[in-house]
Amino acid sequence: MKAPGVPARETGTKLKRGKALQVMVYPRAKTKKALVRASREVSLPLSSFMILAALRVAAELRGCEISGLVPPDELQQYRSSRVDRKRSAAAKRAWVTIRAKRT
């Protein structure tokens, strides 16, 4: 099965803010669940967790450390972002609605 969209490029599509890079992935349900659980175990947002994992593989392929690919201050931003477990009332209502539709 071919994924929708264009092949990955080094630059990618910049969003209006000019800082973000849009990456689209389509994991299967069990794969997504495993990734979400693992990212929660280390208290990282899923995006930071996936970026760090990908950087680890990229560094391994090139035979260097992650710090050889990315400046240390940029790398620290991915490692220091933490997930706030407190949800807003709107997020709780949305979650209840989603759960109700599934059953």
BELWOBEL-V159870 format. One record per helix or strand of 3 or more residues. SS is the DSSP state (H for helix, E for strand). FROM is the first residue (numbers start at 1). TO is the last residue. Records with the same first field share a line. If there is no record, write none. Layout:
BEGIN
SS=FROM-TO, FROM-TO
END
This chain:
BEGIN
H=29-41, 46-62, 66-68, 72-80, 89-102
END
